[in-house]
């Protein structure tokens, strides 16, 4: 595994960060099908305060406009996974289906919202591409304002993942623009100056204070961080703004501070971090079955240890190069891409 994942010029720090994020994605989804245990809700809320905005930020950071990637890696994969998950839900999870099996591609099944949103994000890359810093700042201000205002619209919801699209689009574009500052980020990370140390310390302190405030604020629930919920009597613009600020602080912390400590290849972890796509799209089957069979419960109550163990097993199993190779050819339309290339000759 290690040899296949070693590349001299690869940015291993981001692989390591993606490992942490995908581990938390799987862990959080397992928490959803787990029974209650002490600290579960707080832990779930803490994870959701950053893991989706951070993942989308990284998606934007490494995004490159490619019609072939959109068609074969996203559209093809979305259609295939929507069919598989819909069939899985109907024939495996549903005990006694009351209606005949049908497919709906306008409302993605559960975690597939991210894949559908990526299609729209990538299609907009040429439109949002800017090199001038002032224009980039203006675009981000407008996008974050739109993101906040769309919370007043309760009509779009899960349709084409539009609510989440508008909610998380600013983070994707922010990642795009931060890629232009990669050299500056690299210099800051490697800097051992007092200024860099103080800035890192200040950022860490502010983040800790903000997260403590968020976790102690019982009015703010994890479901408000899904990006799919419209404002209601208990959830408004002020709460959405707080959630957004905390997410931005997390991103700044991970990129400028945490990255300092993982700026090198870590055996197994870096390799799995490179293969997060199959983990994300396939782990849902195992999560739903764990919930159906009650694998994570002990005497009717949730188990943190079993949840962590199950997460480790899934991440190791689905994140290895062999699974990634098979996934690439079967689920991402690599074969169709090669066929298309041959026909075009």
PyMOL commands that set and color helices and strands:
alter all, ss='L'
color gray80, all
select helices_A, chain A and resi 3-5+12-32+40-48+51-61+67-93+110-123+125-128+133-152+159-179+182-190+194-216+222-225+237-256+258-262+269-274+276-293+304-318+321-330+334-343
alter helices_A, ss='H'
color red, helices_A
select strands_A, chain A and resi 297-298+301-302
alter strands_A, ss='S'
color yellow, strands_A
deselect
rebuild
show_as cartoon
